[in-house]
Each structure stands twice: as structure tokens, then as C-alpha cells.
Amino acid sequence: MNLTAYDNEFLMAAIVIISMALIFYSVGVWSERIQGGLRGWHVVAFGLGLVCDFVGTAFMAELVRLTGQDNQLHAVLGSIAIFLMAIHAVGAFETFRRGSARAGRNFSRFSILVWCIWLIPYFIGMYLGMTAAASVS
């Protein structure tokens, strides 16, 4: 994959933003689990994770358009992950607003599931990027 300097900067920005999504989302999910309940700042972390994932994915989509390097499986799994993150963020807000302990426990299990599913396209993207870089060397 031959990238221009612009493409490399664009790729680096996308990687940083998507990695920020991983950090926000992981901190939100696992601190919610460890603290035993959903707090307002967890909802904010989920929202920030969603925004970062959406922006980073948009950057990656533009890079795909510029370079022609495409992987349909990754695109589909990434779309599913963003959709689940959006449902999760809305669910976090609603669960927090209601304040039910039972809903909070169920939500915590859902959080772990969505986080695990989200990791699949994250690591596939990482693998694809590393194999593309290795083939250039």
C-alpha cells in the first residue's frame, strides 16, 4: 500500500482517534463493572467513545476512498460495532436516568458484551494495518 505523506498523517489521526475510543469505552465499561453501578461519568465516557469511534471510522473510510484499500468484512463488522455502541450509549443514558438497580445490573452485562464485540473490528483493523505495512517492507 503506497501512502502519501498526507495519507500517513490521515492514517495516524484515525489510529489515534479510534484508540481514544478504545480508552474511553474500556474505562467506562470496566469502571462501571468495578464500581458496581452506572454513574453519570460512565455515560459521558460511553458517549465520548462513540464519538471517537464514529470520527475515527469516518477518517478510515476516507482513507479507503483515497487509497482503494478495502476490506468488506472489516467494514461490516465496524458498522455493526458502531451501531451497537450507539444503542449502548442511548441505553446507558436511559438506564442512568431511570436509576433502577436491576436495570443497572442488566446493563452492566450488556456493556461487557458490546465491548467484546467492539474489540473484534478493532483488532481486525489493527491486523490488517500491520499486514499491509509488512507487505510494503
CNS distance restraints for C-alpha pairs under 8 A (distance, minus, plus):
assign (resid   1 and name CA) (resid  67 and name CA) 7.78 0.50 0.50
assign (resid   1 and name CA) (resid  69 and name CA) 7.59 0.50 0.50
assign (resid   1 and name CA) (resid 132 and name CA) 6.42 0.50 0.50
assign (resid   1 and name CA) (resid 133 and name CA) 7.38 0.50 0.50
assign (resid   1 and name CA) (resid 135 and name CA) 7.92 0.50 0.50
assign (resid   1 and name CA) (resid 136 and name CA) 6.35 0.50 0.50
assign (resid   2 and name CA) (resid  67 and name CA) 7.92 0.50 0.50
assign (resid   2 and name CA) (resid 136 and name CA) 7.78 0.50 0.50
assign (resid   3 and name CA) (resid   7 and name CA) 5.34 0.50 0.50
assign (resid   3 and name CA) (resid   8 and name CA) 6.09 0.50 0.50
assign (resid   3 and name CA) (resid  67 and name CA) 7.38 0.50 0.50
assign (resid   4 and name CA) (resid   8 and name CA) 6.21 0.50 0.50
assign (resid   5 and name CA) (resid   9 and name CA) 6.29 0.50 0.50
assign (resid   6 and name CA) (resid  10 and name CA) 6.11 0.50 0.50
assign (resid   7 and name CA) (resid  11 and name CA) 5.98 0.50 0.50
assign (resid   7 and name CA) (resid  63 and name CA) 6.81 0.50 0.50
assign (resid   7 and name CA) (resid  66 and name CA) 7.99 0.50 0.50
assign (resid   8 and name CA) (resid  12 and name CA) 6.09 0.50 0.50
assign (resid   9 and name CA) (resid  13 and name CA) 6.17 0.50 0.50
assign (resid  10 and name CA) (resid  14 and name CA) 6.23 0.50 0.50
assign (resid  10 and name CA) (resid  59 and name CA) 7.03 0.50 0.50
assign (resid  10 and name CA) (resid  63 and name CA) 7.15 0.50 0.50
assign (resid  11 and name CA) (resid  15 and name CA) 6.14 0.50 0.50
assign (resid  11 and name CA) (resid  59 and name CA) 7.56 0.50 0.50
assign (resid  11 and name CA) (resid  60 and name CA) 6.98 0.50 0.50
assign (resid  11 and name CA) (resid  63 and name CA) 7.02 0.50 0.50
assign (resid  12 and name CA) (resid  16 and name CA) 6.15 0.50 0.50
assign (resid  13 and name CA) (resid  17 and name CA) 6.11 0.50 0.50
assign (resid  13 and name CA) (resid  56 and name CA) 7.68 0.50 0.50
assign (resid  13 and name CA) (resid  59 and name CA) 7.84 0.50 0.50
assign (resid  14 and name CA) (resid  18 and name CA) 6.03 0.50 0.50
assign (resid  14 and name CA) (resid  55 and name CA) 7.84 0.50 0.50
assign (resid  14 and name CA) (resid  56 and name CA) 4.65 0.50 0.50
assign (resid  14 and name CA) (resid  57 and name CA) 7.18 0.50 0.50
assign (resid  14 and name CA) (resid  59 and name CA) 5.49 0.50 0.50
assign (resid  14 and name CA) (resid  60 and name CA) 6.08 0.50 0.50
assign (resid  15 and name CA) (resid  19 and name CA) 5.96 0.50 0.50
assign (resid  15 and name CA) (resid  56 and name CA) 7.03 0.50 0.50
assign (resid  16 and name CA) (resid  20 and name CA) 6.14 0.50 0.50
assign (resid  16 and name CA) (resid  56 and name CA) 7.96 0.50 0.50
assign (resid  17 and name CA) (resid  21 and name CA) 6.40 0.50 0.50
assign (resid  17 and name CA) (resid  52 and name CA) 5.59 0.50 0.50
assign (resid  17 and name CA) (resid  53 and name CA) 7.03 0.50 0.50
assign (resid  17 and name CA) (resid  55 and name CA) 7.23 0.50 0.50
assign (resid  17 and name CA) (resid  56 and name CA) 5.17 0.50 0.50
assign (resid  18 and name CA) (resid  22 and name CA) 6.45 0.50 0.50
assign (resid  18 and name CA) (resid  52 and name CA) 5.97 0.50 0.50
assign (resid  18 and name CA) (resid  53 and name CA) 5.23 0.50 0.50
assign (resid  18 and name CA) (resid  55 and name CA) 7.87 0.50 0.50
assign (resid  18 and name CA) (resid  56 and name CA) 4.97 0.50 0.50
assign (resid  18 and name CA) (resid  57 and name CA) 7.27 0.50 0.50
assign (resid  19 and name CA) (resid  23 and name CA) 6.32 0.50 0.50
assign (resid  20 and name CA) (resid  24 and name CA) 6.11 0.50 0.50
assign (resid  20 and name CA) (resid  49 and name CA) 7.08 0.50 0.50
assign (resid  20 and name CA) (resid  52 and name CA) 6.50 0.50 0.50
assign (resid  21 and name CA) (resid  25 and name CA) 5.85 0.50 0.50
assign (resid  21 and name CA) (resid  48 and name CA) 7.06 0.50 0.50
assign (resid  21 and name CA) (resid  49 and name CA) 4.11 0.50 0.50
assign (resid  21 and name CA) (resid  50 and name CA) 6.69 0.50 0.50
assign (resid  21 and name CA) (resid  51 and name CA) 7.62 0.50 0.50
assign (resid  21 and name CA) (resid  52 and name CA) 4.94 0.50 0.50
assign (resid  21 and name CA) (resid  53 and name CA) 5.25 0.50 0.50
assign (resid  22 and name CA) (resid  26 and name CA) 5.80 0.50 0.50
assign (resid  22 and name CA) (resid  49 and name CA) 6.79 0.50 0.50
assign (resid  23 and name CA) (resid  27 and name CA) 5.97 0.50 0.50
assign (resid  23 and name CA) (resid  49 and name CA) 7.55 0.50 0.50
assign (resid  24 and name CA) (resid  28 and name CA) 6.06 0.50 0.50
assign (resid  24 and name CA) (resid  45 and name CA) 5.21 0.50 0.50
assign (resid  24 and name CA) (resid  46 and name CA) 6.62 0.50 0.50
assign (resid  24 and name CA) (resid  48 and name CA) 6.45 0.50 0.50
assign (resid  24 and name CA) (resid  49 and name CA) 4.95 0.50 0.50
assign (resid  25 and name CA) (resid  29 and name CA) 6.05 0.50 0.50
assign (resid  25 and name CA) (resid  45 and name CA) 6.23 0.50 0.50
assign (resid  25 and name CA) (resid  46 and name CA) 5.49 0.50 0.50
assign (resid  25 and name CA) (resid  48 and name CA) 7.83 0.50 0.50
assign (resid  25 and name CA) (resid  49 and name CA) 5.02 0.50 0.50
assign (resid  25 and name CA) (resid  50 and name CA) 7.84 0.50 0.50
assign (resid  25 and name CA) (resid 115 and name CA) 7.39 0.50 0.50
assign (resid  26 and name CA) (resid  30 and name CA) 5.90 0.50 0.50
assign (resid  26 and name CA) (resid 115 and name CA) 7.32 0.50 0.50
assign (resid  27 and name CA) (resid  31 and name CA) 5.67 0.50 0.50
assign (resid  27 and name CA) (resid  45 and name CA) 7.33 0.50 0.50
assign (resid  28 and name CA) (resid  32 and name CA) 5.97 0.50 0.50
assign (resid  28 and name CA) (resid  41 and name CA) 7.87 0.50 0.50
assign (resid  28 and name CA) (resid  42 and name CA) 4.77 0.50 0.50
assign (resid  28 and name CA) (resid  43 and name CA) 7.42 0.50 0.50
assign (resid  28 and name CA) (resid  45 and name CA) 5.30 0.50 0.50
assign (resid  28 and name CA) (resid  46 and name CA) 6.05 0.50 0.50
assign (resid  29 and name CA) (resid  33 and name CA) 6.30 0.50 0.50
assign (resid  29 and name CA) (resid  42 and name CA) 7.43 0.50 0.50
assign (resid  29 and name CA) (resid  46 and name CA) 7.91 0.50 0.50
assign (resid  29 and name CA) (resid 108 and name CA) 7.52 0.50 0.50
assign (resid  29 and name CA) (resid 111 and name CA) 5.93 0.50 0.50
assign (resid  29 and name CA) (resid 112 and name CA) 6.57 0.50 0.50
assign (resid  29 and name CA) (resid 115 and name CA) 7.35 0.50 0.50
assign (resid  30 and name CA) (resid  34 and name CA) 6.01 0.50 0.50
assign (resid  30 and name CA) (resid 112 and name CA) 7.98 0.50 0.50
assign (resid  31 and name CA) (resid  35 and name CA) 5.74 0.50 0.50
assign (resid  31 and name CA) (resid  42 and name CA) 7.64 0.50 0.50
assign (resid  32 and name CA) (resid  36 and name CA) 5.96 0.50 0.50
assign (resid  32 and name CA) (resid  37 and name CA) 5.47 0.50 0.50
assign (resid  32 and name CA) (resid  38 and name CA) 5.42 0.50 0.50
assign (resid  32 and name CA) (resid  39 and name CA) 7.19 0.50 0.50
assign (resid  32 and name CA) (resid  42 and name CA) 6.55 0.50 0.50
assign (resid  32 and name CA) (resid 108 and name CA) 7.01 0.50 0.50
assign (resid  33 and name CA) (resid  37 and name CA) 6.68 0.50 0.50
assign (resid  33 and name CA) (resid 108 and name CA) 6.20 0.50 0.50
assign (resid  36 and name CA) (resid 105 and name CA) 7.92 0.50 0.50
assign (resid  37 and name CA) (resid 101 and name CA) 7.72 0.50 0.50
assign (resid  37 and name CA) (resid 104 and name CA) 6.08 0.50 0.50
assign (resid  37 and name CA) (resid 105 and name CA) 7.21 0.50 0.50
assign (resid  37 and name CA) (resid 108 and name CA) 7.62 0.50 0.50
assign (resid  38 and name CA) (resid  42 and name CA) 6.36 0.50 0.50
assign (resid  38 and name CA) (resid  43 and name CA) 7.60 0.50 0.50
assign (resid  38 and name CA) (resid  92 and name CA) 7.71 0.50 0.50
assign (resid  38 and name CA) (resid  95 and name CA) 7.91 0.50 0.50
assign (resid  38 and name CA) (resid  96 and name CA) 6.31 0.50 0.50
assign (resid  38 and name CA) (resid 104 and name CA) 6.26 0.50 0.50
assign (resid  38 and name CA) (resid 108 and name CA) 7.82 0.50 0.50
assign (resid  39 and name CA) (resid  43 and name CA) 6.83 0.50 0.50
assign (resid  39 and name CA) (resid  96 and name CA) 6.90 0.50 0.50
assign (resid  40 and name CA) (resid  44 and name CA) 6.50 0.50 0.50
assign (resid  40 and name CA) (resid  96 and name CA) 6.95 0.50 0.50
assign (resid  41 and name CA) (resid  45 and name CA) 6.14 0.50 0.50
assign (resid  42 and name CA) (resid  46 and name CA) 6.20 0.50 0.50
assign (resid  43 and name CA) (resid  47 and name CA) 6.23 0.50 0.50
assign (resid  43 and name CA) (resid  89 and name CA) 6.80 0.50 0.50
assign (resid  43 and name CA) (resid  92 and name CA) 5.73 0.50 0.50
assign (resid  43 and name CA) (resid  93 and name CA) 6.06 0.50 0.50
assign (resid  43 and name CA) (resid  96 and name CA) 7.70 0.50 0.50
assign (resid  44 and name CA) (resid  48 and name CA) 6.12 0.50 0.50
assign (resid  45 and name CA) (resid  49 and name CA) 6.02 0.50 0.50
assign (resid  46 and name CA) (resid  50 and name CA) 6.15 0.50 0.50
assign (resid  46 and name CA) (resid  85 and name CA) 7.89 0.50 0.50
assign (resid  46 and name CA) (resid  88 and name CA) 7.82 0.50 0.50
assign (resid  46 and name CA) (resid  89 and name CA) 5.64 0.50 0.50
assign (resid  46 and name CA) (resid  92 and name CA) 7.82 0.50 0.50
assign (resid  47 and name CA) (resid  51 and name CA) 6.20 0.50 0.50
assign (resid  47 and name CA) (resid  89 and name CA) 5.85 0.50 0.50
assign (resid  48 and name CA) (resid  52 and name CA) 6.05 0.50 0.50
assign (resid  49 and name CA) (resid  53 and name CA) 6.00 0.50 0.50
assign (resid  50 and name CA) (resid  54 and name CA) 6.04 0.50 0.50
assign (resid  50 and name CA) (resid  82 and name CA) 7.12 0.50 0.50
assign (resid  50 and name CA) (resid  85 and name CA) 6.10 0.50 0.50
assign (resid  50 and name CA) (resid  86 and name CA) 6.61 0.50 0.50
assign (resid  50 and name CA) (resid  89 and name CA) 7.45 0.50 0.50
assign (resid  51 and name CA) (resid  55 and name CA) 6.11 0.50 0.50
assign (resid  52 and name CA) (resid  56 and name CA) 5.84 0.50 0.50
assign (resid  53 and name CA) (resid  57 and name CA) 5.87 0.50 0.50
assign (resid  53 and name CA) (resid  82 and name CA) 7.11 0.50 0.50
assign (resid  54 and name CA) (resid  58 and name CA) 6.13 0.50 0.50
assign (resid  54 and name CA) (resid  82 and name CA) 6.92 0.50 0.50
assign (resid  55 and name CA) (resid  59 and name CA) 6.24 0.50 0.50
assign (resid  56 and name CA) (resid  60 and name CA) 6.22 0.50 0.50
assign (resid  57 and name CA) (resid  61 and name CA) 6.04 0.50 0.50
assign (resid  57 and name CA) (resid  78 and name CA) 7.95 0.50 0.50
assign (resid  58 and name CA) (resid  62 and name CA) 6.23 0.50 0.50
assign (resid  59 and name CA) (resid  63 and name CA) 6.26 0.50 0.50
assign (resid  60 and name CA) (resid  64 and name CA) 6.16 0.50 0.50
assign (resid  61 and name CA) (resid  65 and name CA) 6.24 0.50 0.50
assign (resid  62 and name CA) (resid  66 and name CA) 6.19 0.50 0.50
assign (resid  63 and name CA) (resid  67 and name CA) 6.03 0.50 0.50
assign (resid  64 and name CA) (resid  68 and name CA) 5.24 0.50 0.50
assign (resid  64 and name CA) (resid  69 and name CA) 5.22 0.50 0.50
assign (resid  64 and name CA) (resid  70 and name CA) 5.87 0.50 0.50
assign (resid  65 and name CA) (resid  69 and name CA) 7.65 0.50 0.50
assign (resid  71 and name CA) (resid  75 and name CA) 6.28 0.50 0.50
assign (resid  72 and name CA) (resid  76 and name CA) 6.10 0.50 0.50
assign (resid  73 and name CA) (resid  77 and name CA) 6.09 0.50 0.50
assign (resid  74 and name CA) (resid  78 and name CA) 5.84 0.50 0.50
assign (resid  74 and name CA) (resid 121 and name CA) 5.91 0.50 0.50
assign (resid  74 and name CA) (resid 124 and name CA) 6.67 0.50 0.50
assign (resid  74 and name CA) (resid 125 and name CA) 6.75 0.50 0.50
assign (resid  75 and name CA) (resid  79 and name CA) 6.13 0.50 0.50
assign (resid  76 and name CA) (resid  80 and name CA) 6.26 0.50 0.50
assign (resid  77 and name CA) (resid  81 and name CA) 6.12 0.50 0.50
assign (resid  77 and name CA) (resid 120 and name CA) 7.63 0.50 0.50
assign (resid  77 and name CA) (resid 121 and name CA) 5.66 0.50 0.50
assign (resid  78 and name CA) (resid  82 and name CA) 6.22 0.50 0.50
assign (resid  78 and name CA) (resid 118 and name CA) 7.66 0.50 0.50
assign (resid  78 and name CA) (resid 121 and name CA) 5.38 0.50 0.50
assign (resid  78 and name CA) (resid 122 and name CA) 7.77 0.50 0.50
assign (resid  79 and name CA) (resid  83 and name CA) 6.16 0.50 0.50
assign (resid  80 and name CA) (resid  84 and name CA) 6.15 0.50 0.50
assign (resid  81 and name CA) (resid  85 and name CA) 6.07 0.50 0.50
assign (resid  81 and name CA) (resid 114 and name CA) 7.63 0.50 0.50
assign (resid  81 and name CA) (resid 117 and name CA) 6.63 0.50 0.50
assign (resid  81 and name CA) (resid 118 and name CA) 5.04 0.50 0.50
assign (resid  81 and name CA) (resid 121 and name CA) 7.46 0.50 0.50
assign (resid  82 and name CA) (resid  86 and name CA) 6.14 0.50 0.50
assign (resid  82 and name CA) (resid 118 and name CA) 7.80 0.50 0.50
assign (resid  83 and name CA) (resid  87 and name CA) 6.35 0.50 0.50
assign (resid  84 and name CA) (resid  88 and name CA) 5.96 0.50 0.50
assign (resid  84 and name CA) (resid 114 and name CA) 6.45 0.50 0.50
assign (resid  85 and name CA) (resid  89 and name CA) 6.01 0.50 0.50
assign (resid  85 and name CA) (resid 114 and name CA) 6.88 0.50 0.50
assign (resid  85 and name CA) (resid 118 and name CA) 7.85 0.50 0.50
assign (resid  86 and name CA) (resid  90 and name CA) 6.26 0.50 0.50
assign (resid  87 and name CA) (resid  91 and name CA) 5.95 0.50 0.50
assign (resid  88 and name CA) (resid  92 and name CA) 5.97 0.50 0.50
assign (resid  88 and name CA) (resid 110 and name CA) 7.88 0.50 0.50
assign (resid  88 and name CA) (resid 111 and name CA) 7.04 0.50 0.50
assign (resid  88 and name CA) (resid 114 and name CA) 7.41 0.50 0.50
assign (resid  89 and name CA) (resid  93 and name CA) 6.32 0.50 0.50
assign (resid  90 and name CA) (resid  94 and name CA) 6.24 0.50 0.50
assign (resid  91 and name CA) (resid  95 and name CA) 5.89 0.50 0.50
assign (resid  91 and name CA) (resid 107 and name CA) 7.74 0.50 0.50
assign (resid  92 and name CA) (resid  96 and name CA) 5.95 0.50 0.50
assign (resid  92 and name CA) (resid 107 and name CA) 7.37 0.50 0.50
assign (resid  93 and name CA) (resid  97 and name CA) 6.04 0.50 0.50
assign (resid  94 and name CA) (resid  98 and name CA) 6.17 0.50 0.50
assign (resid  95 and name CA) (resid  99 and name CA) 6.07 0.50 0.50
assign (resid  95 and name CA) (resid 100 and name CA) 7.06 0.50 0.50
assign (resid  95 and name CA) (resid 103 and name CA) 6.34 0.50 0.50
assign (resid  95 and name CA) (resid 104 and name CA) 6.40 0.50 0.50
assign (resid  95 and name CA) (resid 107 and name CA) 7.41 0.50 0.50
assign (resid  96 and name CA) (resid 100 and name CA) 7.89 0.50 0.50
assign (resid  96 and name CA) (resid 104 and name CA) 7.72 0.50 0.50
assign (resid  99 and name CA) (resid 103 and name CA) 7.72 0.50 0.50
assign (resid  99 and name CA) (resid 104 and name CA) 7.41 0.50 0.50
assign (resid 100 and name CA) (resid 104 and name CA) 6.16 0.50 0.50
assign (resid 101 and name CA) (resid 105 and name CA) 6.38 0.50 0.50
assign (resid 102 and name CA) (resid 106 and name CA) 6.41 0.50 0.50
assign (resid 103 and name CA) (resid 107 and name CA) 5.92 0.50 0.50
assign (resid 104 and name CA) (resid 108 and name CA) 6.12 0.50 0.50
assign (resid 105 and name CA) (resid 109 and name CA) 6.70 0.50 0.50
assign (resid 106 and name CA) (resid 110 and name CA) 6.41 0.50 0.50
assign (resid 107 and name CA) (resid 111 and name CA) 6.05 0.50 0.50
assign (resid 108 and name CA) (resid 112 and name CA) 6.53 0.50 0.50
assign (resid 109 and name CA) (resid 113 and name CA) 6.43 0.50 0.50
assign (resid 110 and name CA) (resid 114 and name CA) 6.17 0.50 0.50
assign (resid 111 and name CA) (resid 115 and name CA) 6.05 0.50 0.50
assign (resid 112 and name CA) (resid 116 and name CA) 6.15 0.50 0.50
assign (resid 113 and name CA) (resid 117 and name CA) 6.25 0.50 0.50
assign (resid 114 and name CA) (resid 118 and name CA) 5.99 0.50 0.50
assign (resid 115 and name CA) (resid 119 and name CA) 6.30 0.50 0.50
assign (resid 116 and name CA) (resid 120 and name CA) 6.99 0.50 0.50
assign (resid 117 and name CA) (resid 121 and name CA) 7.81 0.50 0.50
assign (resid 118 and name CA) (resid 122 and name CA) 6.59 0.50 0.50
assign (resid 119 and name CA) (resid 123 and name CA) 6.03 0.50 0.50
assign (resid 120 and name CA) (resid 124 and name CA) 6.11 0.50 0.50
assign (resid 121 and name CA) (resid 125 and name CA) 5.89 0.50 0.50
assign (resid 122 and name CA) (resid 126 and name CA) 6.32 0.50 0.50
assign (resid 123 and name CA) (resid 127 and name CA) 6.05 0.50 0.50
assign (resid 124 and name CA) (resid 128 and name CA) 6.06 0.50 0.50
assign (resid 125 and name CA) (resid 129 and name CA) 6.05 0.50 0.50
assign (resid 126 and name CA) (resid 130 and name CA) 6.17 0.50 0.50
assign (resid 127 and name CA) (resid 131 and name CA) 6.10 0.50 0.50
assign (resid 128 and name CA) (resid 132 and name CA) 6.03 0.50 0.50
assign (resid 129 and name CA) (resid 133 and name CA) 6.13 0.50 0.50
assign (resid 130 and name CA) (resid 134 and name CA) 6.06 0.50 0.50
assign (resid 131 and name CA) (resid 135 and name CA) 6.13 0.50 0.50
assign (resid 132 and name CA) (resid 136 and name CA) 6.55 0.50 0.50
assign (resid 133 and name CA) (resid 137 and name CA) 6.65 0.50 0.50
